[in-house]
Amino acid sequence: MLYLSRHKKLSARSAKKICAVTLLLTVTPLAAAQASGSLHEAQTLSFGQIALPDGTAGQTVTVATNGTVTSSGITLLQPRGRYGVYEIEGYTTHPAIYLTIADDTMSPLVMGTPFDVVQFNTLPSCPDLAHTCTTDINGNLEIRIGATLQTRGLPYNPGPYRGTYTLMVNW
């Protein structure tokens, strides 16, 4: 079993309530795996830049593992968000693997309201022992990670936001 922590960084910049929000993730192993190989980040998960028109609760930006970015109540600006990519390389060929990620929050570095980050999802989707993934013939597996950023209904201050979450890779 391998536990990995992802550190995320959100930044928000405001001009007439326009916020730029970016989620950055880095990989930090919390426990060593018994198999040889590596897990590394190939692309950072990002919500891109967004504009928050008001403080209504439940406004969302969703970054899907197929590359689509959608929003509800939030204006998407450039650059757009993108899914994260992590690569498992050099492990045993075809072990049963399942991946889990818990919902979390991202807090501002200065005083303010945190964003909720919910509905993490992976491609391939293998959340439990009944729905497992496997590495390929070379012991490799690409994992795409998407998530939804959600407002709480309070004013958001411009500035960077950070938080952590844990991706659990079990085999």
DSSP file (Angstrom, degrees, kcal/mol; ACC not computed):
  #  RESIDUE AA STRUCTURE BP1 BP2  ACC     N-H-->O    O-->H-N    N-H-->O    O-->H-N    TCO  KAPPA ALPHA  PHI   PSI    X-CA   Y-CA   Z-CA
    1    1 A M              0   0    0      0, 0.0     2,-0.5     0, 0.0   169,-0.2   0.000 360.0 360.0 360.0 134.9    0.0    0.0    0.0
    2    2 A L  E     -A  169   0A   0    167,-3.0   167,-2.7    31,-0.1     2,-0.5  -0.983 360.0-161.5-124.9 125.5    1.4    3.4   -0.9
    3    3 A Y  E     -A  168   0A   0     -2,-0.5    27,-2.7    28,-0.4    28,-0.8  -0.920  10.7-173.6-107.7 130.6    0.1    6.7    0.5
    4    4 A L  E     -AB 167  29A   0    163,-2.3   163,-2.2    -2,-0.5     2,-0.5  -0.970  13.5-147.0-125.2 138.7    0.9    9.9   -1.3
    5    5 A S  E     -AB 166  28A   0     23,-2.1    23,-1.5    -2,-0.4     2,-0.5  -0.881   8.7-157.2-103.5 134.8    0.2   13.4   -0.3
    6    6 A R  E     -AB 165  27A   0    159,-3.6   159,-2.1    -2,-0.5     2,-0.5  -0.948   5.8-152.9-108.8 127.1   -0.6   16.1   -2.8
    7    7 A H  E     -A  164   0A   0     19,-0.9    19,-0.5    -2,-0.5     2,-0.4  -0.861  14.7-161.0 -98.0 131.1    0.0   19.7   -1.9
    8    8 A K  E     -A  163   0A   0    155,-3.4   155,-1.8    -2,-0.5     2,-0.5  -0.859   9.9-162.4-116.1 150.5   -2.2   22.1   -3.7
    9    9 A K  E     -A  162   0A   0     -2,-0.4     2,-0.4    15,-0.3    15,-0.4  -0.990   6.3-173.8-131.7 122.6   -1.8   25.8   -4.2
   10   10 A L  E     -A  161   0A   0    151,-9.9   151,-9.9    -2,-0.5     2,-0.4  -0.941   5.0-165.2-112.6 137.5   -4.6   28.0   -5.3
   11   11 A S  E     -A  160   0A   0     -2,-0.4     2,-0.4   149,-0.4    11,-0.2  -0.967   2.3-169.1-121.3 143.0   -4.1   31.6   -6.1
   12   12 A A  E     -A  159   0A   0    147,-2.4   147,-7.8    -2,-0.4     2,-0.4  -0.995   3.3-176.3-132.8 129.0   -6.8   34.2   -6.4
   13   13 A R        -     0   0    0     -2,-0.4     2,-0.4   145,-0.3    -2,-0.0  -0.966  14.3-151.2-123.3 139.7   -6.3   37.7   -7.8
   14   14 A S        +     0   0    0     -2,-0.4     2,-0.3     5,-0.2     5,-0.2  -0.927  31.1 157.3-124.0 137.2   -9.1   40.2   -7.8
   15   15 A A  S    S-     0   0    0     -2,-0.4    -2,-0.0     3,-0.1     4,-0.0  -0.830  96.4 -12.7-144.1 107.7  -10.1   43.2   -9.9
   16   16 A K  S    S-     0   0    0     -2,-0.3     3,-0.1     1,-0.2    -2,-0.0   0.948 136.7 -47.0  59.2  50.5  -13.9   43.8   -9.5
   17   17 A K  S    S+     0   0    0      1,-0.2    35,-1.2    34,-0.1     2,-0.6   0.766  99.7 145.6  64.0  29.4  -14.2   40.4   -7.7
   18   18 A I  E     -E   51   0B   0     33,-0.2     2,-0.4    35,-0.1    33,-0.2  -0.871  28.1-168.4 -96.4 126.7  -12.2   38.5  -10.4
   19   19 A C  E     -E   50   0B   0     31,-0.9    31,-1.6    -2,-0.6     2,-0.6  -0.944  17.0-149.7-118.7 134.3  -10.2   35.7   -8.8
   20   20 A A  E     -E   49   0B   0     -2,-0.4     2,-0.5    29,-0.2    29,-0.2  -0.918  22.6-171.6 -98.5 122.2   -7.5   33.6  -10.4
   21   21 A V        +     0   0    0     27,-0.9     2,-0.4    -2,-0.6    -9,-0.2  -0.966   9.4 173.4-123.0 125.0   -7.5   30.2   -8.9
   22   22 A T        -     0   0    0     -2,-0.5     2,-0.6    25,-0.2   139,-0.3  -0.998  17.4-155.0-132.3 133.0   -4.9   27.6   -9.5
   23   23 A L        -     0   0    0     -2,-0.4     2,-0.4   -13,-0.2   -13,-0.2  -0.940  14.6-173.0-108.0 118.2   -4.5   24.2   -7.8
   24   24 A L        -     0   0    0     -2,-0.6     2,-0.4   -15,-0.4   -15,-0.3  -0.927   3.3-164.1-113.0 137.0   -0.9   22.8   -7.9
   25   25 A L        -     0   0    0     -2,-0.4     2,-0.3   -17,-0.2   -17,-0.2  -0.959   6.9-175.2-124.1 136.9   -0.1   19.3   -6.7
   26   26 A T        -     0   0    0    -19,-0.5   -19,-0.9    -2,-0.4     2,-0.5  -0.935  26.0-119.4-125.9 155.6    3.2   17.8   -5.7
   27   27 A V  E     +B    6   0A   0     -2,-0.3   -21,-0.2   -21,-0.2    14,-0.1  -0.821  31.0 170.4 -99.8 125.7    3.9   14.2   -4.8
   28   28 A T  E     -B    5   0A   0    -23,-1.5   -23,-2.1    -2,-0.5     2,-0.1  -0.937  29.6-133.7-131.6 110.1    5.3   13.4   -1.4
   29   29 A P  E     -B    4   0A   0      0, 0.0   -25,-0.2     0, 0.0     3,-0.1  -0.414  18.2-173.7 -64.7 134.3    5.5    9.7   -0.3
   30   30 A L  S    S+     0   0    0    -27,-2.7     2,-0.3     1,-0.3   -26,-0.1   0.674  74.0  17.5 -98.6 -23.5    4.2    9.1    3.2
   31   31 A A  S    S-     0   0    0    -28,-0.8   -28,-0.4     0, 0.0    -1,-0.3  -0.993  84.5-110.9-147.6 143.4    5.1    5.4    3.3
   32   32 A A        -     0   0    0     -2,-0.3     2,-0.2    -3,-0.1     0, 0.0  -0.498  29.3-130.3 -76.0 141.3    7.4    3.3    1.2
   33   33 A A        -     0   0    0     -2,-0.2   -31,-0.1     2,-0.2     4,-0.1  -0.548   8.5-134.0 -83.9 155.1    6.0    0.7   -1.1
   34   34 A Q  S    S+     0   0    0     -2,-0.2     2,-0.2     2,-0.1    -1,-0.1   0.663  85.5  76.9 -85.1 -15.9    7.3   -2.8   -1.0
   35   35 A A  S    S-     0   0    0      1,-0.0     2,-0.3    57,-0.0    -2,-0.2  -0.605  86.9-115.3 -89.4 155.3    7.4   -3.0   -4.8
   36   36 A S  S    S+     0   0    0     -2,-0.2     2,-0.3    54,-0.1    56,-0.1  -0.673  70.4  75.6 -87.4 148.1   10.2   -1.3   -6.8
   37   37 A G        -     0   0    0     -2,-0.3     2,-0.3    54,-0.1    53,-0.2  -0.903  66.7 -96.3 143.8-171.2    9.1    1.5   -9.1
   38   38 A S  E     -G   89   0C   0     51,-2.5    51,-2.6    -2,-0.3     2,-0.4  -0.965   8.6-154.4-143.6 158.4    8.1    5.1   -8.9
   39   39 A L  E     +G   88   0C   0     -2,-0.3     2,-0.3    49,-0.2    49,-0.2  -0.990  30.6 164.6-130.0 123.1    5.0    7.4   -8.8
   40   40 A H  E     -G   87   0C   0     47,-1.9    47,-2.8    -2,-0.4     2,-0.5  -0.962  39.6-106.2-141.4 158.8    5.5   10.9  -10.1
   41   41 A E  E     +G   86   0C   0     -2,-0.3    45,-0.3    45,-0.2     3,-0.1  -0.708  30.1 173.0 -84.2 126.3    3.5   13.9  -11.2
   42   42 A A  E    S+     0   0C   0     43,-3.2     2,-0.3    -2,-0.5    44,-0.2   0.680  72.8  15.7-103.1 -26.2    3.6   14.5  -15.0
   43   43 A Q  E    S-G   85   0C   0     42,-1.8    42,-2.4    39,-0.0    -1,-0.4  -0.975  78.6-121.4-150.9 135.2    1.0   17.3  -15.1
   44   44 A T        -     0   0    0     -2,-0.3     2,-0.4    40,-0.2   -20,-0.1  -0.545  25.0-120.7 -78.7 136.6   -0.4   19.6  -12.3
   45   45 A L        +     0   0    0     -2,-0.2     2,-0.4    36,-0.1    38,-0.2  -0.646  41.9 177.3 -72.6 129.2   -4.1   19.7  -11.6
   46   46 A S  E     - F   0  82B   0     36,-2.6    36,-2.1    -2,-0.4   -24,-0.1  -0.998  37.8-159.1-140.0 138.8   -5.3   23.3  -12.1
   47   47 A F  E     -     0   0B   0     -2,-0.4    34,-0.5     1,-0.3   -25,-0.2   0.444  43.8-147.4 -90.7  -1.7   -8.6   25.1  -11.9
   48   48 A G  E     - F   0  80B   0     32,-0.3   -27,-0.9   -25,-0.1     2,-0.4  -0.269  42.2 -32.9  71.2-158.1   -7.2   27.9  -14.0
   49   49 A Q  E     +E   20   0B   0     30,-2.3    28,-2.9    28,-0.4     2,-0.3  -0.830  66.7 179.5-100.4 137.8   -8.3   31.5  -13.6
   50   50 A I  E     -EF  19  76B   0    -31,-1.6   -31,-0.9    -2,-0.4     2,-0.5  -0.916  24.1-137.3-134.7 159.6  -11.9   32.2  -12.6
   51   51 A A  E     -EF  18  75B   0     24,-2.5    24,-2.3    -2,-0.3   -33,-0.2  -0.983  12.4-153.2-117.9 128.0  -14.1   35.1  -11.8
   52   52 A L        -     0   0    0    -35,-1.2    22,-0.1    -2,-0.5   104,-0.1  -0.878   6.6-169.8-101.0 107.4  -16.5   34.9   -8.9
   53   53 A P        -     0   0    0      0, 0.0     2,-0.3     0, 0.0    -1,-0.2   0.809  67.5 -13.7 -71.0 -29.2  -19.5   37.2   -9.6
   54   54 A D  S    S-     0   0    0     19,-0.3    99,-0.1     2,-0.1   100,-0.1  -0.894  74.4 -92.5-156.0-175.1  -20.9   37.0   -6.0
   55   55 A G        +     0   0    0     -2,-0.3     2,-0.1    98,-0.2    -3,-0.0   0.048  62.9 148.1 -98.5  26.6  -20.6   35.0   -2.8
   56   56 A T    >   -     0   0    0     17,-0.1     3,-0.9     1,-0.1    97,-0.5  -0.373  48.6-118.0 -64.6 135.3  -23.4   32.5   -3.5
   57   57 A A  E 3  S+H  152   0C   0     95,-0.3    95,-0.2    96,-0.3     3,-0.1  -0.380  90.7  31.5 -70.0 150.8  -22.8   29.1   -2.0
   58   58 A G  E 3  S+     0   0C   0     93,-2.0    -1,-0.2     1,-0.3     2,-0.2   0.533  72.1 147.2  82.6   7.8  -22.4   26.1   -4.3
   59   59 A Q  E <   -     0   0C   0     -3,-0.9    92,-2.4    14,-0.1     2,-0.3  -0.569  31.8-166.3 -72.1 142.2  -20.8   27.7   -7.3
   60   60 A T  E     -HI 150  72C   0     12,-1.8    12,-2.4    90,-0.2    14,-0.4  -0.919  34.0-162.7-137.1 155.9  -18.4   25.2   -8.9
   61   61 A V  E     -HI 149  71C   0     88,-1.9    88,-3.1    -2,-0.3     2,-0.5  -0.987  22.3-164.1-129.1 126.2  -15.6   24.6  -11.4
   62   62 A T  E     -HI 148  70C   0      8,-3.0     8,-2.2    -2,-0.4     2,-0.6  -0.953   9.8-164.2-117.3 127.1  -15.2   21.0  -12.4
   63   63 A V  E     -HI 147  69C   0     84,-2.8    84,-1.2    -2,-0.5     6,-0.2  -0.942  19.6-155.8-106.9 112.8  -12.0   19.7  -14.1
   64   64 A A    >   -     0   0    0      4,-2.8     3,-1.5    -2,-0.6    19,-0.3  -0.491  25.2-119.5 -89.8 158.7  -12.8   16.3  -15.6
   65   65 A T  T 3  S+     0   0    0      1,-0.3    -1,-0.1    -2,-0.2    58,-0.1   0.562 112.1  63.0 -73.5  -8.0  -10.3   13.6  -16.4
   66   66 A N  T 3  S-     0   0    0      2,-0.1    -1,-0.3    78,-0.0    80,-0.0   0.406 122.5-101.9 -94.3   2.1  -11.3   13.8  -20.1
   67   67 A G  S <  S+     0   0    0     -3,-1.5     2,-0.2     1,-0.3    -2,-0.1   0.281  78.5 131.7 100.7 -10.3  -10.1   17.4  -20.3
   68   68 A T        -     0   0    0     -5,-0.0    -4,-2.8    14,-0.0     2,-0.5  -0.518  38.9-160.1 -78.1 145.7  -13.3   19.3  -20.1
   69   69 A V  E     +I   63   0C   0     -6,-0.2     2,-0.3    -2,-0.2    -6,-0.2  -0.993  16.4 174.2-125.0 122.0  -13.7   22.2  -17.7
   70   70 A T  E     -I   62   0C   0     -8,-2.2    -8,-3.0    -2,-0.5     2,-0.3  -0.855   9.2-164.2-125.5 160.9  -17.2   23.3  -16.7
   71   71 A S  E     -I   61   0C   0     -2,-0.3     2,-0.4   -10,-0.2   -10,-0.2  -0.969  15.0-155.5-143.2 159.8  -18.6   25.8  -14.3
   72   72 A S  E    S-I   60   0C   0    -12,-2.4   -12,-1.8    -2,-0.3     3,-0.1  -0.912  88.4 -13.3-135.9 106.8  -21.8   26.7  -12.6
   73   73 A G  S    S+     0   0    0     -2,-0.4     2,-0.4     1,-0.2   -19,-0.3   0.400 115.2  96.7  84.6  -3.1  -22.1   30.3  -11.4
   74   74 A I  S    S-     0   0    0    -14,-0.4     2,-0.5   -22,-0.1    -1,-0.2  -0.961  71.5-130.1-121.5 136.3  -18.3   31.0  -12.0
   75   75 A T  E     -F   51   0B   0    -24,-2.3   -24,-2.5    -2,-0.4     2,-0.5  -0.738  19.4-137.7 -87.6 129.7  -16.8   32.6  -15.1
   76   76 A L  E     -F   50   0B   0     -2,-0.5   -26,-0.2   -26,-0.2     2,-0.2  -0.747  26.2-179.4 -87.6 129.0  -13.9   30.7  -16.6
   77   77 A L  E     -     0   0B   0    -28,-2.9   -28,-0.4    -2,-0.5   -26,-0.0  -0.456  34.2 -45.7-111.2-173.4  -11.0   32.9  -17.7
   78   78 A Q  E    S+     0   0B   0     -2,-0.2     2,-0.1   -30,-0.1   -28,-0.0  -0.864 113.5  45.8-102.3 139.9   -7.6   32.0  -19.4
   79   79 A P  E    S-     0   0B   0      0, 0.0   -30,-2.3     0, 0.0    -2,-0.3   0.537  88.6-146.3 -76.0 151.8   -5.7   29.9  -18.7
   80   80 A R  E     -F   48   0B   0    -32,-0.2   -32,-0.3     1,-0.1    -2,-0.1  -0.347  23.6 -93.8 -78.4 163.4   -8.3   27.2  -18.3
   81   81 A G  E     -     0   0B   0    -34,-0.5     2,-0.3   -32,-0.1   -34,-0.2  -0.222  38.6-163.4 -71.7 166.9   -8.0   24.4  -15.8
   82   82 A R  E     -F   46   0B   0    -36,-2.1   -36,-2.6   -38,-0.1   -34,-0.1  -0.990  22.4-103.7-151.1 152.3   -6.5   21.0  -16.6
   83   83 A Y        -     0   0    0     -2,-0.3     2,-0.2   -19,-0.3    63,-0.2  -0.342  37.8-113.0 -72.6 157.2   -6.6   17.5  -15.1
   84   84 A G  E     - J   0 145C   0     61,-2.7    61,-2.8   -39,-0.1     2,-0.4  -0.612  25.0-153.2 -86.9 151.9   -3.6   16.2  -13.1
   85   85 A V  E     +GJ  43 144C   0    -42,-2.4   -43,-3.2    59,-0.2   -42,-1.8  -0.995  13.3 178.9-129.2 128.8   -1.5   13.3  -14.4
   86   86 A Y  E     -GJ  41 143C   0     57,-2.9    57,-3.6    -2,-0.4     2,-0.5  -0.964  14.3-149.1-125.1 145.0    0.5   10.9  -12.3
   87   87 A E  E     -GJ  40 142C   0    -47,-2.8   -47,-1.9    -2,-0.4     2,-0.5  -0.961   7.3-158.5-123.0 127.7    2.5    8.0  -13.6
   88   88 A I  E     -GJ  39 141C   0     53,-3.1    53,-2.4    -2,-0.5     2,-0.4  -0.906  27.9-179.5 -95.7 126.1    3.2    4.7  -11.9
   89   89 A E  E     +G   38   0C   0    -51,-2.6   -51,-2.5    -2,-0.5    51,-0.2  -0.985  48.3  10.6-134.7 140.3    6.3    3.2  -13.6
   90   90 A G  S    S+     0   0    0     48,-0.5    50,-0.2    -2,-0.4    49,-0.2   0.690  82.6 134.3  76.3  21.7    8.3    0.1  -13.2
   91   91 A Y        -     0   0    0     48,-2.3    -1,-0.2     1,-0.2   -54,-0.1  -0.332  67.3 -61.6 -90.8 179.8    6.1   -1.9  -10.9
   92   92 A T        -     0   0    0      1,-0.1     2,-0.3   -56,-0.1    43,-0.2  -0.285  64.8 -98.4 -58.6 144.1    5.0   -5.5  -11.1
   93   93 A T  S    S-     0   0    0      1,-0.2    44,-0.2    44,-0.1    -1,-0.1  -0.517  93.0  -9.3 -71.3 130.1    3.1   -6.3  -14.3
   94   94 A H  S    S+     0   0    0     42,-0.7    -1,-0.2    41,-0.3     2,-0.2   0.745  78.4 163.1  58.3  37.9   -0.7   -6.5  -13.9
   95   95 A P        -     0   0    0      0, 0.0    40,-0.5     0, 0.0     2,-0.5  -0.534  49.4-102.2 -75.8 155.0   -1.2   -6.2  -10.1
   96   96 A A        -     0   0    0     75,-0.3     2,-0.4    -2,-0.2    38,-0.2  -0.678  49.6-176.8 -75.8 125.1   -4.7   -5.3   -9.0
   97   97 A I  B     -M  133   0D   0     36,-3.1    36,-3.4    -2,-0.5     2,-0.4  -0.961  13.5-172.8-125.7 139.3   -4.6   -1.6   -8.0
   98   98 A Y  E     -C  170   0A   0     72,-2.3    72,-2.7    -2,-0.4     2,-0.4  -0.993   9.4-152.6-132.7 150.6   -7.3    0.7   -6.6
   99   99 A L  E     -C  169   0A   0     27,-3.1     2,-0.3    -2,-0.4    70,-0.2  -0.934  11.9-179.9-122.8 135.4   -7.1    4.4   -6.0
  100  100 A T  E     -C  168   0A   0     68,-1.9    68,-3.2    -2,-0.4     2,-0.4  -0.993   5.0-177.2-135.8 146.2   -8.9    6.6   -3.4
  101  101 A I  E     -C  167   0A   0     -2,-0.3     2,-0.3    66,-0.2    66,-0.2  -0.993  18.6-139.7-139.7 131.8   -8.8   10.3   -2.7
  102  102 A A        -     0   0    0     64,-0.8    64,-0.2    -2,-0.4    -2,-0.0  -0.648  27.8-104.1 -90.3 148.8  -10.7   12.1    0.1
  103  103 A D        +     0   0    0     -2,-0.3     2,-0.2    62,-0.1    15,-0.2  -0.288  50.0 169.8 -61.9 156.5  -12.5   15.5   -0.4
  104  104 A D  E     -K  117   0C   0     13,-3.0    13,-3.2    61,-0.1     2,-0.3  -0.840  27.4-109.9-153.7-173.6  -10.6   18.4    1.2
  105  105 A T  E     -K  116   0C   0     59,-0.3     2,-0.4    11,-0.3    59,-0.4  -0.887  12.3-143.3-127.3 161.3  -10.4   22.2    1.5
  106  106 A M  E     -K  115   0C   0      9,-2.6     9,-2.4    -2,-0.3    57,-0.3  -0.993  21.3-159.6-125.7 122.8   -8.1   24.8    0.2
  107  107 A S  E     -D  162   0A   0     55,-2.8    55,-3.4    -2,-0.4   -97,-0.2  -0.740  20.1-109.5-106.3 148.9   -7.4   27.8    2.5
  108  108 A P  E     -D  161   0A   0      0, 0.0    53,-0.3     0, 0.0     4,-0.1  -0.390  18.8-130.3 -70.7 152.6   -6.1   31.2    1.7
  109  109 A L  S    S+     0   0    0     51,-2.6     2,-0.2     2,-0.1    52,-0.1   0.733  98.4  41.9 -74.6 -21.9   -2.6   32.1    2.9
  110  110 A V  S    S-     0   0    0     50,-0.4    47,-0.1     1,-0.2    49,-0.0  -0.643 118.1 -60.6-111.0 175.7   -4.1   35.3    4.3
  111  111 A M  S    S+     0   0    0     -2,-0.2     2,-0.3    -4,-0.1    -1,-0.2  -0.221  86.4  92.2 -55.9 142.9   -7.4   35.7    6.2
  112  112 A G  S    S-     0   0    0     -4,-0.1    44,-0.1    44,-0.1     0, 0.0  -0.949  73.7 -49.8 158.0-174.8  -10.5   34.6    4.2
  113  113 A T        -     0   0    0     42,-0.6    44,-0.2    -2,-0.3     2,-0.1  -0.714  49.4-130.5 -91.2 133.2  -12.9   31.9    3.2
  114  114 A P        -     0   0    0      0, 0.0     2,-0.3     0, 0.0    -7,-0.2  -0.484  15.3-127.1 -78.9 155.2  -11.6   28.5    2.1
  115  115 A F  E     -K  106   0C   0     -9,-2.4    -9,-2.6    -2,-0.1     2,-0.4  -0.709  20.8-127.2 -88.8 149.6  -12.8   26.7   -1.1
  116  116 A D  E     -KL 105 150C   0     34,-2.6    34,-2.9    -2,-0.3     2,-0.6  -0.850  15.0-157.0 -94.7 138.0  -14.0   23.2   -0.8
  117  117 A V  E     +KL 104 149C   0    -13,-3.2   -13,-3.0    -2,-0.4     2,-0.2  -0.963  29.7 161.3-116.0 113.3  -12.4   20.7   -3.2
  118  118 A V  E     + L   0 148C   0     30,-2.7    30,-2.6    -2,-0.6   -16,-0.0  -0.714  38.3  37.7-129.2 172.1  -14.8   17.7   -3.6
  119  119 A Q  E     -     0   0C   0     -2,-0.2    -1,-0.2    28,-0.2    27,-0.1   0.868  64.3-171.0  52.0  46.4  -15.6   14.8   -5.9
  120  120 A F  E     -     0   0C   0     -3,-0.2     2,-0.3   -19,-0.2    27,-0.2  -0.412  10.6-179.0 -58.7 143.1  -12.0   13.9   -6.7
  121  121 A N  E     - L   0 146C   0     25,-2.2    25,-2.4   -21,-0.1     2,-0.3  -0.980  15.2-149.1-146.4 157.8  -12.0   11.3   -9.5
  122  122 A T  E     - L   0 145C   0     -2,-0.3    23,-0.2    23,-0.2   -57,-0.1  -0.898  16.8-117.6-127.2 155.6   -9.5    9.3  -11.4
  123  123 A L  E    S+ L   0 144C   0     21,-1.8    21,-2.7    -2,-0.3     2,-0.2  -0.967 108.6  42.0-129.6 116.6   -9.1    7.8  -14.8
  124  124 A P  S    S-     0   0    0      0, 0.0     2,-0.8     0, 0.0    -1,-0.1   0.484 100.1-140.9 -68.3 155.3   -8.9    4.9  -14.8
  125  125 A S        +     0   0    0     -2,-0.2    -2,-0.1     7,-0.1    -4,-0.0  -0.812  42.3 147.2 -92.1 113.0  -11.6    4.7  -12.2
  126  126 A C        +     0   0    0     -2,-0.8   -27,-3.1   -27,-0.2     7,-0.2  -0.537   5.7 157.7-145.5  72.2  -10.7    2.0   -9.7
  127  127 A P        +     0   0    0      0, 0.0     2,-0.3     0, 0.0     5,-0.1   0.573  62.5   9.2 -81.6 -10.1  -12.0    3.1   -6.3
  128  128 A D  B >  S-N  131   0E   0      3,-0.7     3,-1.5   -31,-0.1   -29,-0.1  -0.929  87.4 -83.0-157.8 178.2  -12.2   -0.3   -4.5
  129  129 A L  T 3  S+     0   0    0     -2,-0.3     3,-0.4     1,-0.3    -1,-0.0   0.743 123.2  58.2 -64.9 -22.6  -11.4   -4.0   -4.7
  130  130 A A  T 3  S+     0   0    0      1,-0.3    -1,-0.3     2,-0.0     2,-0.2   0.672 114.4  37.8 -78.9 -16.5  -14.5   -4.6   -6.8
  131  131 A H  B <  S+N  128   0E   0     -3,-1.5    -3,-0.7     2,-0.0    -1,-0.3  -0.662  84.3 166.6-134.9  76.3  -13.3   -2.1   -9.5
  132  132 A T        -     0   0    0     -3,-0.4     2,-0.2    -2,-0.2   -34,-0.2  -0.508  24.0-147.5 -95.7 161.4   -9.5   -2.5   -9.8
  133  133 A C  B     -M   97   0D   0    -36,-3.4   -36,-3.1    -7,-0.2     2,-0.3  -0.704  13.1-150.0-111.8 168.8   -7.0   -1.2  -12.4
  134  134 A T        -     0   0    0     -2,-0.2   -38,-0.1   -38,-0.2     2,-0.1  -0.976  17.2-112.4-138.4 156.2   -3.8   -2.9  -13.5
  135  135 A T        -     0   0    0    -40,-0.5   -41,-0.3    -2,-0.3     6,-0.2  -0.402  41.5-107.3 -75.6 163.4   -0.4   -1.8  -14.7
  136  136 A D    >   -     0   0    0      4,-2.7     3,-2.1   -43,-0.1   -42,-0.7  -0.070  46.9 -76.5 -80.8-171.1    0.5   -2.6  -18.3
  137  137 A I  T 3  S+     0   0    0      1,-0.3   -44,-0.1   -44,-0.2    -1,-0.1   0.726 134.4  50.4 -61.8 -23.0    3.0   -5.2  -19.5
  138  138 A N  T 3  S-     0   0    0      2,-0.1   -48,-0.5   -46,-0.1    -1,-0.3   0.359 121.4-105.1 -96.0   4.6    5.9   -2.9  -18.5
  139  139 A G  S <  S+     0   0    0     -3,-2.1   -48,-2.3     1,-0.3     2,-0.3   0.747  78.5 131.6  80.6  24.2    4.5   -2.2  -15.0
  140  140 A N        +     0   0    0    -51,-0.2    -4,-2.7   -50,-0.2     2,-0.3  -0.800  30.8 177.2-113.1 152.3    3.2    1.3  -15.9
  141  141 A L  E     -J   88   0C   0    -53,-2.4   -53,-3.1    -2,-0.3     2,-0.5  -0.924  18.9-146.2-152.6 126.7   -0.1    3.1  -15.3
  142  142 A E  E     -J   87   0C   0     -2,-0.3     2,-0.5   -55,-0.2   -55,-0.2  -0.821  17.0-162.9 -92.8 132.0   -1.1    6.6  -16.1
  143  143 A I  E     -J   86   0C   0    -57,-3.6   -57,-2.9    -2,-0.5     2,-0.4  -0.968   3.0-160.7-118.0 122.3   -3.5    8.2  -13.6
  144  144 A R  E     -JL  85 123C   0    -21,-2.7   -21,-1.8    -2,-0.5     2,-0.5  -0.845   9.5-158.2 -98.7 139.4   -5.6   11.3  -14.5
  145  145 A I  E     +JL  84 122C   0    -61,-2.8   -61,-2.7    -2,-0.4     2,-0.3  -0.975  14.4 172.0-123.6 127.8   -7.0   13.2  -11.6
  146  146 A G  E     + L   0 121C   0    -25,-2.4   -25,-2.2    -2,-0.5     2,-0.3  -0.787   4.3 170.4-121.5 169.2  -10.0   15.6  -11.8
  147  147 A A  E     -H   63   0C   0    -84,-1.2   -84,-2.8    -2,-0.3     2,-0.4  -0.971  29.8-111.0-165.9 172.9  -11.9   17.4   -9.0
  148  148 A T  E     -HL  62 118C   0    -30,-2.6   -30,-2.7    -2,-0.3     2,-0.4  -0.981  17.8-150.7-120.9 130.3  -14.6   20.1   -8.3
  149  149 A L  E     -HL  61 117C   0    -88,-3.1   -88,-1.9    -2,-0.4     2,-0.4  -0.850  22.4-171.2 -94.9 132.4  -13.9   23.4   -6.7
  150  150 A Q  E     -HL  60 116C   0    -34,-2.9   -34,-2.6    -2,-0.4   -90,-0.2  -0.984  16.7-132.6-133.6 137.5  -16.9   24.7   -4.7
  151  151 A T  E     -     0   0C   0    -92,-2.4   -93,-2.0    -2,-0.4   -36,-0.1  -0.462   5.4-147.0 -83.2 159.1  -17.7   28.0   -3.0
  152  152 A R  E     -H   57   0C   0      2,-0.2   -95,-0.3   -95,-0.2    -1,-0.1   0.484  47.5-103.5-102.6  -7.5  -19.1   28.3    0.5
  153  153 A G  S    S+     0   0    0    -97,-0.5   -96,-0.3     1,-0.4   -98,-0.2   0.604  86.1 107.1  96.4  11.7  -21.2   31.4    0.0
  154  154 A L  S    S-     0   0    0    -98,-0.2    -1,-0.4  -100,-0.1    -2,-0.2  -0.798  80.8 -80.8-115.8 162.0  -18.9   33.9    1.7
  155  155 A P        -     0   0    0      0, 0.0   -42,-0.6     0, 0.0     2,-0.5  -0.326  42.9-141.3 -61.9 143.7  -16.7   36.6    0.2
  156  156 A Y        -     0   0    0    -44,-0.1   -44,-0.1  -104,-0.1  -104,-0.1  -0.920   7.4-139.7-109.7 132.0  -13.3   35.4   -1.2
  157  157 A N        -     0   0    0     -2,-0.5     2,-0.1   -44,-0.2   -47,-0.1  -0.623  25.6-110.2 -83.8 146.0  -10.2   37.5   -0.8
  158  158 A P  S    S+     0   0    0      0, 0.0  -145,-0.3     0, 0.0   -48,-0.1  -0.446  73.6  78.4 -68.9 151.5   -7.7   37.7   -3.6
  159  159 A G  E    S-A   12   0A   0   -147,-7.8  -147,-2.4  -139,-0.2     2,-0.1  -0.703  83.5 -40.6 134.6 175.1   -4.4   35.9   -3.0
  160  160 A P  E     -A   11   0A   0      0, 0.0   -51,-2.6     0, 0.0   -50,-0.4  -0.394  46.5-159.1 -74.5 147.7   -3.0   32.4   -3.0
  161  161 A Y  E     -AD  10 108A   0   -151,-9.9  -151,-9.9   -53,-0.3     2,-0.3  -0.969  12.2-179.8-124.6 141.5   -4.9   29.4   -1.6
  162  162 A R  E     +AD   9 107A   0    -55,-3.4   -55,-2.8    -2,-0.4     2,-0.3  -0.965  11.3 144.5-140.4 156.8   -3.3   26.1   -0.4
  163  163 A G  E     -A    8   0A   0   -155,-1.8  -155,-3.4    -2,-0.3     2,-0.3  -0.945  31.4-120.1-168.8-177.3   -4.3   22.8    1.0
  164  164 A T  E     +A    7   0A   0    -59,-0.4   -59,-0.3    -2,-0.3     2,-0.3  -0.946  19.1 179.4-134.8 157.3   -3.4   19.1    0.9
  165  165 A Y  E     -A    6   0A   0   -159,-2.1  -159,-3.6    -2,-0.3     2,-0.5  -0.959  23.6-124.5-147.8 166.2   -5.1   15.8    0.0
  166  166 A T  E     -A    5   0A   0     -2,-0.3   -64,-0.8  -161,-0.2     2,-0.6  -0.957   9.6-159.4-120.0 125.7   -4.0   12.2    0.0
  167  167 A L  E     -AC   4 101A   0   -163,-2.2  -163,-2.3    -2,-0.5     2,-0.6  -0.912  16.1-154.6 -97.2 123.0   -4.1    9.9   -3.0
  168  168 A M  E     -AC   3 100A   0    -68,-3.2   -68,-1.9    -2,-0.6     2,-0.6  -0.896   8.1-167.9-104.8 123.0   -4.0    6.3   -1.8
  169  169 A V  E     -AC   2  99A   0   -167,-2.7  -167,-3.0    -2,-0.6     2,-0.4  -0.945  13.4-177.5-109.9 115.1   -2.7    3.7   -4.2
  170  170 A N  E       C   0  98A   0    -72,-2.7   -72,-2.3    -2,-0.6    -2,-0.0  -0.898 360.0 360.0-115.6 141.4   -3.4    0.1   -3.0
  171  171 A W              0   0    0     -2,-0.4   -75,-0.3   -74,-0.2    -1,-0.1   0.284 360.0 360.0-149.4 360.0   -2.4   -3.2   -4.5
